[in-house]
Each structure stands twice: as structure tokens, then as C-alpha cells.
Amino acid sequence: VIYIAKILLKKNITPGIISRGYKRKSKGMVVVHDGKEILVDVLISGDEPYLMAKTLEKVPIIV
């Protein structure tokens, strides 16, 4: 997912990522990254969405 998002960003296409948030502590939909900043911590988002949020600075991520 990170690799594909980076390819799209290089082509000036901003993707959005939706993840299941496996083993996260929260319930319901959570915006992890709004395209500007990380909004929640790893316990709320899950480890993989949080890693994507740290790696992809301009990509919105929702779990």
C-alpha cells in the first residue's frame, strides 16, 4: 500500500487509504491522518495504519 501510494504521489495524485485497523483499541471509524497531520496514536489506529501515517505525510488514512 505504501509503495503504491508513493507512486501515485510522484504522479501528483493524492490517494486516500482505508484500513481495517487490525487489533486497534478503538471502535467505529477513526481518521488517523487528515492529509496534514496524524490525529491519533498507535493504540487507537492500529500499528499498520499508524506506520502508513508516519511514512505518507500527505495521504489521508481512515480506519
CYANA upper distance limits for C-alpha pairs under 8 A (distance plus 0.5 A):
  1 VAL  CA      5 ALA  CA      6.59
  2 ILE  CA      6 LYS  CA      6.65
  2 ILE  CA     52 MET  CA      6.98
  2 ILE  CA     55 THR  CA      8.20
  2 ILE  CA     56 LEU  CA      7.79
  3 TYR  CA      7 ILE  CA      6.91
  4 ILE  CA      8 LEU  CA      6.80
  5 ALA  CA      9 LEU  CA      6.63
  5 ALA  CA     14 THR  CA      8.26
  5 ALA  CA     15 PRO  CA      6.77
  5 ALA  CA     56 LEU  CA      8.27
  6 LYS  CA     10 LYS  CA      6.73
  6 LYS  CA     56 LEU  CA      8.10
  7 ILE  CA     11 LYS  CA      7.09
  8 LEU  CA     12 ASN  CA      6.94
  8 LEU  CA     13 ILE  CA      5.52
  8 LEU  CA     14 THR  CA      7.02
  8 LEU  CA     15 PRO  CA      7.39
  9 LEU  CA     13 ILE  CA      5.60
  9 LEU  CA     14 THR  CA      6.11
  9 LEU  CA     15 PRO  CA      8.00
 14 THR  CA     58 LYS  CA      8.09
 14 THR  CA     59 VAL  CA      6.96
 15 PRO  CA     59 VAL  CA      6.71
 15 PRO  CA     60 PRO  CA      7.95
 16 GLY  CA     59 VAL  CA      6.35
 16 GLY  CA     60 PRO  CA      5.54
 16 GLY  CA     61 ILE  CA      6.54
 17 ILE  CA     59 VAL  CA      7.84
 17 ILE  CA     60 PRO  CA      6.78
 17 ILE  CA     61 ILE  CA      5.21
 17 ILE  CA     62 ILE  CA      6.79
 18 ILE  CA     61 ILE  CA      6.38
 18 ILE  CA     62 ILE  CA      5.39
 18 ILE  CA     63 VAL  CA      6.23
 19 SER  CA     49 PRO  CA      7.11
 19 SER  CA     61 ILE  CA      7.97
 19 SER  CA     62 ILE  CA      6.72
 19 SER  CA     63 VAL  CA      5.27
 20 ARG  CA     63 VAL  CA      5.87
 21 GLY  CA     45 SER  CA      6.41
 21 GLY  CA     46 GLY  CA      5.42
 21 GLY  CA     47 ASP  CA      8.07
 21 GLY  CA     48 GLU  CA      7.63
 21 GLY  CA     49 PRO  CA      6.92
 21 GLY  CA     63 VAL  CA      5.90
 22 TYR  CA     46 GLY  CA      6.55
 22 TYR  CA     47 ASP  CA      8.46
 23 LYS  CA     46 GLY  CA      6.63
 24 ARG  CA     42 VAL  CA      8.35
 24 ARG  CA     43 LEU  CA      6.29
 24 ARG  CA     44 ILE  CA      6.04
 24 ARG  CA     45 SER  CA      6.20
 24 ARG  CA     46 GLY  CA      4.85
 24 ARG  CA     47 ASP  CA      8.22
 25 LYS  CA     43 LEU  CA      6.24
 25 LYS  CA     44 ILE  CA      5.79
 25 LYS  CA     45 SER  CA      8.11
 25 LYS  CA     46 GLY  CA      8.01
 26 SER  CA     43 LEU  CA      8.21
 26 SER  CA     44 ILE  CA      5.63
 26 SER  CA     45 SER  CA      7.82
 28 GLY  CA     63 VAL  CA      8.45
 29 MET  CA     62 ILE  CA      7.46
 29 MET  CA     63 VAL  CA      6.06
 30 VAL  CA     45 SER  CA      7.72
 30 VAL  CA     62 ILE  CA      6.21
 30 VAL  CA     63 VAL  CA      5.78
 31 VAL  CA     39 LEU  CA      7.43
 31 VAL  CA     40 VAL  CA      8.19
 31 VAL  CA     60 PRO  CA      8.26
 31 VAL  CA     61 ILE  CA      6.67
 31 VAL  CA     62 ILE  CA      5.00
 31 VAL  CA     63 VAL  CA      7.00
 32 VAL  CA     38 ILE  CA      6.31
 32 VAL  CA     39 LEU  CA      5.87
 32 VAL  CA     40 VAL  CA      6.06
 32 VAL  CA     41 ASP  CA      8.45
 32 VAL  CA     45 SER  CA      6.63
 32 VAL  CA     49 PRO  CA      7.76
 32 VAL  CA     50 TYR  CA      7.61
 32 VAL  CA     53 ALA  CA      7.53
 32 VAL  CA     60 PRO  CA      8.00
 32 VAL  CA     61 ILE  CA      5.90
 32 VAL  CA     62 ILE  CA      6.01
 32 VAL  CA     63 VAL  CA      7.52
 33 HIS  CA     37 GLU  CA      6.06
 33 HIS  CA     38 ILE  CA      4.90
 33 HIS  CA     39 LEU  CA      6.16
 33 HIS  CA     40 VAL  CA      8.28
 33 HIS  CA     53 ALA  CA      6.43
 33 HIS  CA     59 VAL  CA      7.53
 33 HIS  CA     60 PRO  CA      5.50
 33 HIS  CA     61 ILE  CA      5.51
 33 HIS  CA     62 ILE  CA      7.58
 34 ASP  CA     38 ILE  CA      7.39
 34 ASP  CA     39 LEU  CA      7.81
 34 ASP  CA     58 LYS  CA      8.48
 34 ASP  CA     59 VAL  CA      7.67
 34 ASP  CA     60 PRO  CA      5.13
 34 ASP  CA     61 ILE  CA      7.19
 35 GLY  CA     57 GLU  CA      7.27
 35 GLY  CA     58 LYS  CA      4.89
 35 GLY  CA     59 VAL  CA      5.18
 35 GLY  CA     60 PRO  CA      4.91
 35 GLY  CA     61 ILE  CA      8.21
 36 LYS  CA     57 GLU  CA      7.44
 36 LYS  CA     58 LYS  CA      6.35
 36 LYS  CA     59 VAL  CA      8.34
 36 LYS  CA     60 PRO  CA      8.45
 37 GLU  CA     57 GLU  CA      7.74
 37 GLU  CA     58 LYS  CA      8.43
 38 ILE  CA     53 ALA  CA      6.98
 38 ILE  CA     54 LYS  CA      8.11
 40 VAL  CA     44 ILE  CA      6.79
 40 VAL  CA     45 SER  CA      7.10
 41 ASP  CA     45 SER  CA      6.82
 41 ASP  CA     50 TYR  CA      7.79
 42 VAL  CA     46 GLY  CA      5.71
 42 VAL  CA     47 ASP  CA      6.10
 42 VAL  CA     50 TYR  CA      6.05
 43 LEU  CA     47 ASP  CA      7.99
 45 SER  CA     49 PRO  CA      6.62
 45 SER  CA     50 TYR  CA      6.58
 45 SER  CA     63 VAL  CA      7.17
 46 GLY  CA     50 TYR  CA      6.72
 47 ASP  CA     51 LEU  CA      6.61
 48 GLU  CA     52 MET  CA      6.76
 49 PRO  CA     53 ALA  CA      6.61
 49 PRO  CA     61 ILE  CA      7.53
 49 PRO  CA     62 ILE  CA      8.42
 49 PRO  CA     63 VAL  CA      7.94
 50 TYR  CA     54 LYS  CA      6.72
 51 LEU  CA     55 THR  CA      6.63
 52 MET  CA     56 LEU  CA      6.21
 52 MET  CA     61 ILE  CA      8.41
 53 ALA  CA     57 GLU  CA      6.84
 53 ALA  CA     59 VAL  CA      7.81
 53 ALA  CA     60 PRO  CA      8.38
 53 ALA  CA     61 ILE  CA      7.28
